[in-house]
Each structure stands twice: as structure tokens, then as C-alpha cells.
Amino acid sequence: MAYVLRATARDGEIRLFATITTDMVERARQIHNLSPTASAALGRLLTGASIMGVMLKGKKDKLTVTMNGGGEAGNLVASTDARGNVKGYISNPYVDLPLNEKGKLDVGGAIGKNGMLTVIKDLGLKEPYTSQVPIYTGEIGDDLAYYFTVSEQVPSAVALGVLVDRDRSIKAAGGLIVQMMPGANELLADVITYRLEEIPPLSSLIAEGKSAEDILNMLFDDMDLKIHERIETDYVCDCSRERIERALIALGREELEDLKKDESIQIECHFCNQKYKFTREEIDALIKA
């Protein structure tokens, strides 16, 4: 089961979130039949979005992160609720590039750097709050760190990792977000940066069997680490026939009349690939609704 830990260190000067998302990313891989590179890309974005969901204050708040850097991966989307449950998709689930110069899956090359990272927060207001930053590296973790620092003015370190096994299944996935709170000792950031650079890759630690608690203790056990909450998360799509019907009605009478030209239509959910079929008679009923 995937989960997110909410924690603090140094008497609240540091805010911490750590997550294990192996099962969640494997579920996404199976739904979308992802290539290894696509698994790493979408898995990282889902992992980061899950943590960002847990950061939301309202129980009904929702958040969506999108990236499109002009690369072969196309558009990446991850949506989350305030419990960290996520859903997402990648336009090109079969993107497959050669390994990068470090011998790793080339997520940055697949995504590209000629585009924007967009965060949309639905906080129950009349209009959602939208913020955009240029894609920094395409590696996703760096891009989310850039977003937090520039758009939310919260200096942050973001580590996201997905390890794909030889059979294309997800061997390990997880993430860590470290944020400096206002008034924190400036030297702390340097200490944390050094520690993050010295530990093995996050996905390797998870593959070895390390829990999110273990990873936090490795980094912050001498900094008055306090784990406040463990939140279980999952890959959850909330689509339904009723939702699709409402979306069709919102198209308006003219669009629906146009759809009636076919004997039936089939609509597929981007997030879970569930298919919904509507006959001409059912479309007609929606027009009269």
C-alpha cells in the first residue's frame, strides 16, 4: 500500500513529506501499459502530486499538475485529492528513448524543456488557482522544487524516484519533499543539501526494503525528527457514467445533436481507460434532460 508521511524537524523549522508509491505507480503502469521511460516519468509526477495533495488544507480541495516540455512524452497530467489519492496519464505511454549519459532512463529527454509546468488548485472557490513556471530540467523533481521556490516562495528540495524492473514492473517508487519554513536557520539548507547528495538514490533505498520512516531517520534522526501522520494513498479514478453524462450535457444541444449522427458513441476515460458507450437514444435523452 502506498502512503505519505507528514513530519517536521528542528522544532518545526523543517517541514518534511516522505512517500512510498511502488504499488500506486505499478497500478498506473498496468492501466496505461507504460514503457519503462513512461513509467519513470508518470510515476515521478504521480508521486510528487500525491505529496502536494497531502499539503492541501481543505478536505475537499483538489490539485492537478501538468507538464509538457515539447518532448516525445507529450502531455503529462496528475490529479490528486487532499488525501494524496492520485490519477494521471501520459500522452505517449510508449515513449522509449536510449539511456541518458548517466545510464538512467531519460525522463528529462522524454519530457523536454521547451514548455511549462502548471499547477491548478481547486479550493472550492469560483475559479481555481493556477500557477505556471517554465520547465527547469524535465526531470520532474527539480521542476517541482523550482515551482515551490518561485511560485510559493518556499525553498524546497524534491527527490522523486522510480525503479523499473527487467519485466517492466515497478520495483520501487517514492518521493521526499523537504521545505524550509520562514525564519529557519539559513545554514540548515546547506546541511540538508549535502545529506541529500550523499545518500543513495531514493528508489534504490526503497528497493532494499527501506520504509519512508527509515529514510527520514537516515536524514534527520539528529534533528528532533517528529512524524505526525501517516496517510494511506492509492491510484483512484473517480470517473462514472453520471459524470460523463454531466460532461456531455455541458457540451450543449448543438454538439449533442451532432453526436446523434452516429448509431452510438464511446467515450474513454484518460485516467483509467474505462469505456462508456452511449446509444443515439441515450444521447437524445440527455438533450431532453
Rosetta blueprint (number, residue, H / E / L):
1 M L
2 A E
3 Y E
4 V E
5 L E
6 R E
7 A E
8 T E
9 A E
10 R L
11 D L
12 G L
13 E L
14 I E
15 R E
16 L E
17 F E
18 A E
19 T E
20 I E
21 T L
22 T H
23 D H
24 M H
25 V H
26 E H
27 R H
28 A H
29 R H
30 Q H
31 I H
32 H H
33 N L
34 L L
35 S L
36 P H
37 T H
38 A H
39 S H
40 A H
41 A H
42 L H
43 G H
44 R H
45 L H
46 L H
47 T H
48 G H
49 A H
50 S H
51 I H
52 M H
53 G H
54 V H
55 M H
56 L L
57 K L
58 G L
59 K L
60 K L
61 D L
62 K E
63 L E
64 T E
65 V E
66 T E
67 M E
68 N E
69 G L
70 G L
71 G L
72 E L
73 A L
74 G L
75 N L
76 L E
77 V E
78 A E
79 S E
80 T E
81 D E
82 A L
83 R L
84 G L
85 N L
86 V E
87 K E
88 G E
89 Y E
90 I E
91 S L
92 N L
93 P L
94 Y L
95 V L
96 D L
97 L L
98 P L
99 L L
100 N L
101 E L
102 K L
103 G L
104 K L
105 L L
106 D L
107 V H
108 G H
109 G H
110 A H
111 I H
112 G L
113 K L
114 N L
115 G L
116 M E
117 L E
118 T E
119 V E
120 I E
121 K E
122 D E
123 L L
124 G L
125 L L
126 K L
127 E L
128 P L
129 Y E
130 T E
131 S E
132 Q E
133 V E
134 P E
135 I L
136 Y L
137 T L
138 G L
139 E L
140 I L
141 G H
142 D H
143 D H
144 L H
145 A H
146 Y H
147 Y H
148 F H
149 T H
150 V H
151 S H
152 E L
153 Q L
154 V L
155 P L
156 S E
157 A E
158 V E
159 A E
160 L E
161 G E
162 V E
163 L E
164 V E
165 D L
166 R L
167 D L
168 R L
169 S L
170 I E
171 K E
172 A E
173 A E
174 G E
175 G E
176 L E
177 I E
178 V E
179 Q E
180 M E
181 M L
182 P L
183 G L
184 A L
185 N L
186 E H
187 L H
188 L H
189 A H
190 D H
191 V H
192 I H
193 T H
194 Y H
195 R H
196 L H
197 E H
198 E H
199 I L
200 P L
201 P L
202 L H
203 S H
204 S H
205 L H
206 I H
207 A H
208 E L
209 G L
210 K L
211 S L
212 A H
213 E H
214 D H
215 I H
216 L H
217 N H
218 M H
219 L H
220 F H
221 D L
222 D L
223 M L
224 D L
225 L L
226 K E
227 I E
228 H E
229 E E
230 R E
231 I E
232 E E
233 T E
234 D L
235 Y E
236 V L
237 C L
238 D L
239 C L
240 S L
241 R H
242 E H
243 R H
244 I H
245 E H
246 R H
247 A H
248 L H
249 I H
250 A H
251 L H
252 G L
253 R H
254 E H
255 E H
256 L H
257 E H
258 D H
259 L H
260 K L
261 K L
262 D L
263 E L
264 S E
265 I E
266 Q E
267 I E
268 E E
269 C L
270 H L
271 F L
272 C L
273 N L
274 Q L
275 K E
276 Y E
277 K E
278 F E
279 T E
280 R H
281 E H
282 E H
283 I H
284 D H
285 A H
286 L H
287 I H
288 K H
289 A L
